[in-house]
């Protein structure tokens, strides 16, 4: 068995897709297991090639199955290395971590784009992974042609203000877009506030699980969001997207270089993306609705020309 670890969230799993595909191609006859939170199962099923999900909750103690090869796609710290070593693998592929006694691996580069990071790590061990191989499997059918605004993000520093999202929603609706405001259960109150300020009723705030959200994104007209998981879903389906960045540079977590994706960032240097600071990051506050609306026209026009 090949056991890979990626015990994080939506965007984290989606940026590891090329690495997981590289492992699948390198070991076509072996079971490929992914240690990840079980709530990500609907999303992992859209990657293809993962034979088994091993439930983990972060890096806490977890019973991992024996593996001939363990692959750390989680991070470079000792906790993730030690968690995989507890499975007693014959081999461990990971970034070098002297604190965990693992010296056989490439050096961690903080400036790597998150997709390229894991492809580079695998290349150290002779496995080829294509960073552009982000495409997800087709999901179930959903309403086509909606314009999705997703105001939530894990950290307040990555959330563009409600009134600005609402201003964009109002303008898009006036231009003939069918606008939906999406969010997780925890983000529903935020999504409803955006909808209310935009003059939309609660029918514009659908309740969706990961599978249903993926289906909406796959057939959407455009996705507008902050630096969060849904932006990577848009990349996975080549759906036009406008992604608003605050503390983190798009050079680290941005969409691929395609004409139907646009990252907007007015920062000067990357900072931790999950800052405990409850304030919106200044780089996000520098983004105005007119700039976002202009980007929407650009990416939807580019998609129509493809």
N, C-alpha and C positions, 0 to 999 in steps of 0.2 A: 504493500500500500504506500502511496505517496500522500503525505499529510501536510497540507498548507494551512497556515494560520493567518487570519485577517479578522480579528475580533473587534470590528469597529462599526461604522455606520454605512448609510446608503452610498454617499460619494466615495468612501474608502473602498468599498467592494467594487464599484464601477471603475475606479481608476486602476484596479488590479486585474481587470478583464484580460488585457493582453498578456500579462504574466501567467495567468491561469491557463490561457490558451496555449502559451508556449510549453507549459508543463504537460498539458494534454497531448500535444503533438510529439513531445520528446518521449513520452511513455504511453504509447497508444494502447498497450495491452494490460496496463496496470490500473488498479482502482485509484481514482483521484478523490480524496476526501478534503473537505474544506471545514476547518474549525472556525465557526462564526456564530453570532447570535441567531437563534431559530426564527426570530421575527423577520429576518431577511430572506427566508426561504422562497417566497414568491419571486423575489428579485434574482436570487441565485439560479432559479430554474430557467431564467431568460438568458443566462450566460451560455449554457450548454456545456457538456463535457464533464461536469462535476457529478460524480457518482454517488456521493454521500456527504451529508452535512453532519458534522460533529458539534453538538451544542456546547457553546462556551459563553460566559458572561464576562466580557472584558478579559483581564489577565488573572482573575482569581483561580484558585485551585479547581481543576476539572479532570475527570477521568478521560484520558486520551487513549485511543487504541494503539497497539503496537504498529510501527511503521518502519519500512526499510529506509525511507528517506523522509525527513521532516524539512519543510521549507518555510522560513520565517518571512512572510509578506506583511508583517504587522509593524515592525519598527526595528530599531537598532539597540534598544536598551536591554539590560540583563533580565528583566522580568519576562519578556516574551521568549528570549533564548532559553531560560530555565524552564518555562512552561513546556516547551517542546522537548527539551531534554528529559523531562519526566516521563515521556512516552518511550524512552529508551530506543531511539531510532539508530539504525546502523550508521546513518550519515545525517549531518545537519548542514543545510545550505542557508546562509544568513550573512548579513553585514558583520564585519569584524566587531567583536565586543570583548575587550580584555577583561572587563569586570565579570563577565560570565565564562571566561576561559575559552572563548571562541576567537581564534586568531585567523582561521582559514576563511577569509571572506574579504570583499572589497571594502574600502573606506566609505563611510557615510558622507554624503555631500548635502548639506542643508539647502543648497540652492537648486537641487534637482527638481524638475517638474515631477509631480507625484506619479504620473504614468511611466515616465522614462526611468524613474528611480528603480522600479522593480524589474524592468526589462534589463537594465544595466547589471543589476545583481545576478540575474540568471545568466547573463552572457559571461560573467566571471566563471561560471561552472560549465560553460560550453553549450548552454541552451539558448536558442534563438527565439526571441519574442518580438513581435511587430508592434510598436507603440500606436500605430494607426488602427489596429484591429480592435476597435471599440464597439462594433455593431452588435446589438442584442437581437435575440430571436423574436419573431413576431408575437405580440401578446394577443389576448382575446380582443374581439371587436369592441369599439367604443364610438361615441359620437365624434364624427370627423369635423375638422376645421375650426375648433374652438381656440380662442386666445387665452392662455393660462397666465395668471398672475399669482405668484407664490411668495407671499411676504415674509414667511417665517425663516428662521435660521437658529441654530443652537445657541449662539451667543448674541446678546443684544447689540454688540458692536458691529455685527454683520447684517442688521435689519434696517433697511431704508425706511424712513418715516412713513407712517400710515397715510398721512394726508397726501404724500407724493405718489404713492402707489394708487391711491384713490383718484388723483388727478389724471394719471395715465389711463386708468380704467374708464373714466368718464369720456375722455377724448377718443379712446378706441371704440367705445360703444357708439359714440356719435358718428364715427367713420364707418360703422357697419359691422364691427367685430362682435361675435358672440363671446362675451367675456365670462370666464369662470375664475373664482378665487379659490385656490386650493391650500390645504394644510393638513397636518396630522391632527389627531384628536386633541393633543395638547395645544395646537396652534389654532384651533377652530375659533376661539374668541377673537383672536387677532384677525383671522380671515373675515369674520362677520363684520368687524369694525371697518375694514377696508371696503367691503361690499356696501355697507350702510352709507358711508361717506361718498361712495361713488354713485349712489342712487340705485343700487341693485338690491333685489330681495334675496332671501335665503336660498332660493332655488339656484342661485349663482354660486353657492358655496357647497358643493357636493361632498358627501362623506365617502372617502375612498380609502381602501387599503392599498398596499404597495402595488399589487397586481393591477387594480383598477386605475391607479395613477399612471402606471407605465403605459396602459392601454390608451389613456387620454393623451399623454405626451406623444406617443408614437404617431397619432393622427392629427396632432394640433397644428394650427396655423402658425403659432409662435408661442414661445415660453419666455416669460420675464421673471427673473428671480435674483436673489442675492447669491453669494458664494455658498451654495448648499447642494444637497444631493440631487434635487430635481434638475439642476443644470447639467449634471452628468448623464441623466436619463435622456435629455434632449440631445446631447452629443452621441449617445448610443443609438439613437434613432434618426440622426441627421435632421432633426427638427429645428427650424430656425429658432435662435435663442439670443436673448440679450441678458447678460450676466453682470450684475453690479457688485464691484469689489470694494472692500473697505480696508481692513488691516492687512490682508494677505494679497500679494501680487498675483495677477493671473499667470505670470511666468511660472508660478509654483502649482496652481490649481485651476488654471483657466481652460476653456474649451480648445479643441484642436483648431489648427489654422485652416478654416474652411470659410467660404464667403457667406454661408448662412448662419454663422455664429459671430457674435460681437461681445467682447469683454470691455467694460467701461471701468477705468481706474484712474483716480487723480492722486494717488499716493506717490511717495518717493522711495520708500523702502518697506520691505515686508516686515510685519510684526505677527506675533502669535494670533491665529485666527479665532481662538476661543478665549479671549480676554475676559476676566471677571468684571471689567469695567461696564457698568450698566448703560453708559452713554453710547450713542451711535458714533462710529468712527468718523473723524473729520473728512476722510477721503470719500466716504459715502455721502456726507452732507454736501460735498462739492458737486454732486450730480443733481441736475435739475430735470423735471419731467420732460421739457422740450428736447433735451439731449437723448433721453430714452426713446421718445416717440420717433425721433429722427432715425435712431438705430433700428427700431422696429421696421420702419419703411425700407431701410437698407437691406436687412437680412431677409425679409419676406420677398422683396424684389429680386434679391440674389437667388433665392430658392426657386422662384418662378422661372428664372432664366436657365436653371440647370437642366 
